[in-house]
Amino acid sequence: MDNSKDDLFTDVVDELMLISINGEYSGYKTHYFNFENSRASLSQLFICLICSGVFVDPLQIHDCGHIFCKSCIDKLEVCPLDKTIIQKETLYRDKFIEAKINEMEIKCPLYSRGCTWIGPLVSGREHLETCGFVNVKCRLGCEKIMMRKILDNHEIEDCGFFKIICEFCKESCKRIHMEEHRSLNCTNFPIKCPNACHVDAIARSQIPTHLEEECPLSLVRCCYEGLGCQALVERQNVRDHMQNDQMLHLQLVTDKVRVLTTVVEKMTGENDKLSETVAHLDANLEEANALMTSQKNTLEKRLLPEDTIAVNGRFVWKITNVKEKIKKNIILFSKPFYTSTKGYKFCIQMYMNGNSGGKSNHVSVYLYLQRGNYDSDLEWPFRGTVKFTLLNQNSDSDHYIVSSFNTEENEKKFMSSEQGINNSGYGYPKFISHSKLLTEKSKYYKDNCLYIKIDIQPKYLLHHFVS
């Protein structure tokens, strides 16, 4: 980036190279032209007779053929040589003369400063864009003006706006701000301890730690402050304070123990009273829970049909005479149950000798959705999870057979009767094989009985609370 171009063409080209008449520039000054090496002599052919300089933008008058600089002829109405009336619209640029002038060799306008460049006029402006003797402004913003050839050295060595690296923290800032940075902001700049202790130089960032943990002249409080000692002593004198004020500290400890003893005795008495209150409340709570359970059971009996066996979506069904029912291909239905007092109504169907893909070698189990008393108040289809568990009848009760599904897998099976209830259930044709169930080591078959547990958890519980 070069901020010098504006100055280049106004200060150097116009002011140094052009003739000024009444504050306006016209032709080139003749002393810049290198006459000996020019391919065309500097004859009257190239001199404007108005400004006496070499033509700049030469215009020829059509009627008389005389040529003048554009800036010189713009204000004239007649030719100053033969009084021919100038028709502005007939003036035309003399490109031949202009080309000849551009070929002439000139010296650098700053040859007086030491520049030795010589070249054609047409290259003069291009030369001045890089000429080391042109005055330019500092590119970093300090506003100083100097010759271009010393600009780089100025910026690196002298300019206050050049960024340098702090030798302590390695951060960069402008040269004019470095002193302020070191005196105020540099975290690693070495400074003296504010307490004027024996440590001469400490990094600024370490001063708080030094004062708080190390400085021998920092004021610290006695370790018995919590018991009432108000002493504030220099760190180096703490040991003397502890030795000199032992009796004071002992008295403070004694007073504190006396106060704590009184508080403990008081709290012990209050704790005994609180224990009696808690015991009384526990008895009342137990009595209230028993009453609530009784009232809930009574309410459920009033709300549900007599044949309902559960109101929480969970019950255990005992199947007796298992072998006989398998041989006779018995199909069983459980009593109906609800997911809540005013919830969905279900029952279980069991094919003892199997159904569909499990026929003749498995026990099949299905869940049926039945028409309930509160279907109009519920969301449909029913959405939730269903889990069948075949209970282990041995002592190692951690072993079960569990099968579960989400009703959203087949929502058509769980529509309300008004939406077209499906008469078929949904479950497992191969819940458990006969060979696994009836083996001598079976955990699930004992005394010709088995127990199956069902858990139904609705997805939305809002409608399953008793109104």
N, C-alpha and C positions, 0 to 999 in steps of 0.2 A: 504494500500500500504506500502510495506517495502522495502526501498532502500538498505537494509543491506545484502541481500543474496550473492551478489558477494564477499563482504568482509568476509562474514561468512565462505565460503568454502575455500577461498584462504588464508586469514589471520589466521583464527582460526583452521580449520581442518588440512590444509597442514602444516602450519608453526608450530603450537603447537603440533600436534599429530604425524607428520611423521618425520623420520630421513632424514636429508639432507646430501647427499654425492656429492661433487663437484657441488653444486647448483641444484641437482636433488633429488626429494623426492623418498624414497623407503619404508621401513617397518615402522610399528607403534612403537613409543617410549614405552618401557615396563612400565615406572613408572605410567602410567595412569590406568593400569589394577588392579582391586581389587582382588588380588590373593586369599584371604581368602574365598570369597564368590563365586568364579568361580566354575562352575560345572566340569571344566577340569583344571588340574594343568598346569602351564605354563612351560611345559617340552621342551626339545629340539625339540620335534615333531612340535612345533609351532614357532620356532625361525629360521630366515633366517641366515645361517652361513656366508653370505657375508656382510649384513648390521647390523647384531646382533639385529634386531628389529622383532616384531611379523609380520608374513606374511601379505603382501598386494597383492591381486590377485595371490595366489600361483600357480606356474606352476611346473609340475613334468616331469623330463627327463625320457623318455620311457625306455631307455636301462639300466640305472643304478638305477632308482627309487628315486633319490635325488630331493628335493623340494627347490625352491628359490622364492623370490618375482619376479614378472614379470619384473619390472624395473631393477632388479639386473641381471637377466639372459639374458636380451635382448642383451647385449653387449658382452656376452661370446661365445666362440666357443667350449670350452671343459669344462667339469665339474671340478670345483676347488677341489673336494674331491678325485676323482679317475681318472681324466683325460679322462673320456669317451667323445668321440666326440659328440657334441650336434647337432642333426638333428632338425632344427627349425620346420619342418613340423610334427615332432612326439611329440612335446611338447603338453601337455594337462592340462587343468585347474583342480586342485584337489578340487572338490566341497565339499568333506567330510571335509577336513581340513578347508576350508573356512567357512563352516557351524559351525564347532566347535568354530572357532575364533569369529564369529558373536555372539555366545551365551555367550561369556565371558563378565563379568561385568567390566565396566570401570568407573572411576570418570570423572566428567565434566572436559574438558581440561582447564576450567577457575576456577578450585577449589581454586587456589591460590588467586583469587579475592573474594572468599567467597561463590561460588556456591556449594551446598551440594548434587547435583543430582548424583545418581549412577544408572546405568542401563546397559543393554546389548549393546555391541558395535554396533550392527545393528540399535539401536535406537539413537545412539549418534548424528548423523547428524540431525535427526528430533528434538531432544532436543535442539540443538544449534539454530534451527530456531526460538525458543521462549525464549531461555535462557536470563534472564535479565542482565547477566554480559558480553554479547557480545557487542563489540564496533559497533555502527551504526552511519550513517549520519543522520542529521536532515532531516525530510521528507518535510519541507517547503522551503528548498533551501538555508539556511544560511551556509551550508558546515561544520558546527561544528560536531565533532565526540564525542560520549559519550556512556556510557553503556545504553543498551536498557531500563533498569528499570527506568531511570530518563528522558527518551525521552519525555513522555507526559507532565511532569511537565515543562521541558525546553520549549517546543513549546508553552504552554499556558502562562507561566509566564515570560519567558526571550527572546524567539526568536523574532528578529526584523521583521521576515516575517509573523508572526501571525497577522491575521486581527482582529482589534478591532473597537468598535463603538465610533464615535465621540459623546461626551456628549452634544454638542451644536446643530449639524444638523442631528444626528442619521445616518449619512452615515458611511460606513466601509472602512478602508484602512489599509495597513500594519503598524505595530507598528513603524518601522523606518521612515515612511513617515508622521506620525501623526502630528509631530511638524510643518512640512512644510505645511501640509493640513490646520492646524489651522491658521498659519500665513499668508497664501496666498489665500486659496480656500474656506474655510468654510464660508458659507453665514451667519450663525448665530453667528459666533465668536464675542464676544464683543470687540470693539476697541474704541479708543478715537477719538473725533472729530478732523479732520485735521486742523481746525481753533483754536483748543485748547479752545473751549468755556466751559461753566460750566457743560455741560453734560459729565459724566465720561465714560460711556460705552454704545455703540450703536451697534446693530447688523450690521455686514459689509454690508448686502444687503440693510439696511435702510439709509446708509450714504448719497447716492445721494438725497433722499427725505429730509433728515435732512438739508443738505446744501442748497437745493433749496427752502425749504418752512419754515424752523424753525430756523436754526442757527442764533443767533443775530449778529455774526461776519462776516457772508457772505456778500460780496459786491453785492449790487443791484442797478439797474438803476432807475432814477427818472421816475415817471409816466408821466411826460411831455416830455419824450425823443422824442416822435413822433413830438413834436412841436419845438424841438431844444435844450432842456436842456441836457447837456452832463455830468451831475453830476453822480458820482459813489460812493455810500456811504454804510457804514455798515447798516444792517437791523435795528439795534437798534437805529440808528441815523436818520432814514428817517423822523420821525416826526419833529425833529429839522430842517432838511433841508427844509421841506415844509413851516415851519414858517419863517425861516430866508430869504428865496428866493421868497417870495410871489410877490414882484414887478417884479422880472425877469420873473416869470411864467405868470403874467398878461400881460406883454409886448409881450411875445411869442404868447399868445392867440390872442392879438390885431393884431399882424402882420399876423397871419394865417387867421383871418377873413377878413382882407383887401385883401389878395391874393385870397381867395376863392370868394369874391365879384367880383373881376375883371374877374375871370374865368367864373363865372356864367353869367355875362353880355355878355362876348364874345360868350359863348355857346348858349345863347338865340338868338343872332343875326344869328349865323350859323344855328340854328334850324329853324328859319323863312325861310331862304333861302332853306334849305333842304325840308321843307314842300311844297314850291312852285315847286321845282323840282319833288317831288313825285306826286303832282297833275298833272303836265304836262305829266309825264310818264304814269299815270293811264289813262289819256285821249288817249294817243297814243296806249296803250295796248287794250283799249276797241275798238278803231277803227280797230286795227289789227285783233282782234278776230272776229269782224263782217265780215271783209273781208275774213278771213279763212273759216268761216262758209258758206259764200256765195259760195266760190270756191269749198268747199267740196260737197255741195249740187249739184252744177253744174256737178262735176266729177262723182258723184254717178248716176245722171240721164243719163250721157253718157254711163256708164259702164253696167247698169242693164237694163233688158227688161222693156218695158213700164208697164206691168201688175204687177211688183214687188212693194210691199207696205212697206217693211222694209228691212234694211241692217244691223241690229245689233242683230238679233235673238230675238227681243222683239216687240210685238205690241198688240193692243187691238182690238178685233173683236166684232162688234155690230150685234146682231141678232134681227131682227124685226119680228112682226107678229108671235110671239112665239106659241100662242095657235093654230092658223090655221095650222102652219107647223107641230105641233105635231099630230093634227087630220088627216092631209093628209100624215103622215108618210114621211115627206120630209127629204132627205139626202142632206146636204150642204157641199160645199168645199170653203175654204177661198182662197183669192188670194195668190200666192206664195210669200215667203219672204226668205231672205238670213241671215246667221249668221254674215256675214261681206260683204264688197264690193266684195271680191272674195272668198266668203266662200261657205258653204253648202246650198242647196236649199230645203225648206220644204213647206208643206201646211198642213192645218187642215181639217179633215173630221168630220162632226157632224151628228149623227143620232138623229133627234128630237124626234122620238118615240122609241128610243132605238135599240140596236142590241145585238145579242147573249144572254147572261144571263140577260141583262137589257131591253130586248125587251118588248114594250107595257107599261112599267112603269118607265122608266128612260130616261134621255138624255145621249147618248154615245158620247165620243169624242176620236179621234185618231190622231196621228201625222204620216204624210207620208213624206218619203224622196224622192225627185224628182231629175230627171237628171238636173244638172246645167251646166252653161257655163264654169266652172273652175274645174270640177271634176278631170281632169288629173293632176292637181297641188296639190291635197289634199291627206291627209292620210286616208286610209280606213282599216277597217270600221270606220264610224263616232263614236267617243267616247265623251260623255259629259252628262250633266244633263238637264232634261226637267221638267218644272214646269207649270202646268195649274192652273190658279186662276180664280174663279168665283167672280166677283167684287160685293161688297156691294153698293147698290144705295141709301142707307139711310145715315143720318148724322153720325151715329156711324160707321164710316168707318174702325174701327179696326177689324171688323168681316168679314172673307173671308172663302171661301171653296178652299182649296189648295190641289192638288195632284201632286206628283212628282216622277220621276223614273230616273235611270241611264241606259243609252243605252247599257251598257255592260251586262245587264241582258238578252238581246236577240240581239246579234250582227248581226244575220242573217237578221234582219229587217232593218239594217243600212249599207248594203253593197252598193258599187257603181254599176251602171248599167252594167259595164264590168264584175263585179264579180257575176252577177246574182241577180238583184234587186228583192226584194219580193214585190208583188203588194198589199199586205195587210199592213195596218198601225199597229201602236202599241199604246195602250192607255187604256182607262177605259170604259168598257161597262156600268158600273153603276156610272157614274160621279156624277149625282144628280137625285134623284127621282122626278117624276112629283108632287107627293103629297107635297114634301118639297118646290119645286120651285114655284108652282102656288098657294100656300096658301095666304090668305089675308095679313098675317103678314110677308110674305116673304121679305127678305132684298135684294134678288137678281133679283126679277122680278118686273118691274115697267113700266107702260104705254105699256104693251105687248112687252117689250124688255128685253134683258139680255146682259151683257157684259162679254166676256171671254178674259183673258189676258194670253199670253204665253211668257215664258222666256226660251231661249236655251243658255246654257253656254258650249262651246266646252272645252274639257279637255286640248287640246293643242292649244294655241292662236297664235303660231308663223306664221301659214299659213293664218291667218285671217287679217293680216295687208295689206293695199294696197301697191302693189309694186311700 
